[in-house]
Amino acid sequence: MSTVISKDGTAIAYDKLGSGPALILVDGALCSRGFGPMPKLSALLAKHFTVYMYDRRGRGESGDTQPYSRQREVEDLGALIELAGGSAYVAGVSSGAALALEAAAGGLGVQKVAAYEPPFVAADGDRSQVGHENALRALVAAGKRGDAVKYFMRMVRVPSFAIFMMQLMPNVWPKLKAVAHTLPYDMAVMGDFTVPAARIASIRVPTLVMDGEKTQERLHRAVDEIVRALPAAKRRTLKGQTHNVSAAVLTPELVRFFAA
């Protein structure tokens, strides 16, 4: 594990593996270097790229300078890009995909950007997941980390039986609770969840936007709207995949796109 210092002085922990062009992976909610899709994904991608896998601020071994802001998260990504030599490929999943797109739109040294199911809401879509940031903050402030995780999972429509089963998994539930305080951060990253069409239309680097064949319809519609805002973007729907995408399925798509 190494650290890089972000613009506001926050230490951001990262692992670097592999060789080749620099590729930075950006996690979604409740994930870190030690938990979620990135450990498997980074191991597969390291055969083709120099992969940077990091703990988003507040998670794992990264710092958590207050007050939190989305811009500071973008600056964290910028610090990693500078560390990689001033330019890099960037791939994000879920809210990490929203951060990746924001970095590309913000003029950072992003050579190409790939986004898997950024959880935006289409203009005429279901907005039931909007407006939960304060409730999550209240649960975290009260020390109810497990309740915050359950609240978030219900918000994103994880089935009740799946939430129950996760609470019985000693290698899963404690890790989810450990980063529960960052759930409001993910809400802040997403803002009002509206697809930021005007903002992402400013992206001038090659872009790949992906969704899973079996994912929720609201996520399909959000990806449709993103692609309409970025007519030059490549669009891929991954067969058999849900929001919890398989590293083995995602890796070939990323290799083809970044290596082209």
JOVENFEN-V979911 format. One line per field, one symbol per residue. psi: psi as a letter, one per 40 degrees, with the letter a starting at -180 (. if undefined). burial: 1 if it has 9 or more other ideal C-beta (glycine too) atoms within 8 Angstrom, else 0. A space follows every 10 residues. Layout:
BEGIN
psi: ???
burial: ???
END
This chain:
BEGIN
psi: hiiihideeh hhiiihiaia ihhhhhiaie iadehadddd dddddeedih hhhihiheib eiifhiiiid dddddddddd dddeeeiiih hihbdddddd dddddeeifh dihhhhfhfi hidfihfeei fedddddddd deegdddddd dddddefhid ddddddeehe eddddddded eeddddddde beehhgddde eeheihhhhi iideiidddd dddddddddg deiihhhhhe iadgihdddd dddddddde.
burial: 0011010001 1111101100 1111111111 1110011111 1101110111 1111111111 0100000101 0111111111 1101001111 1111111111 1111100111 1111111111 1100100010 0110011011 0000110111 1111100000 0110010000 0010111011 1111111111 0010111001 0010111111 1110100111 1111111011 0010101100 1010101011 1011101100
END
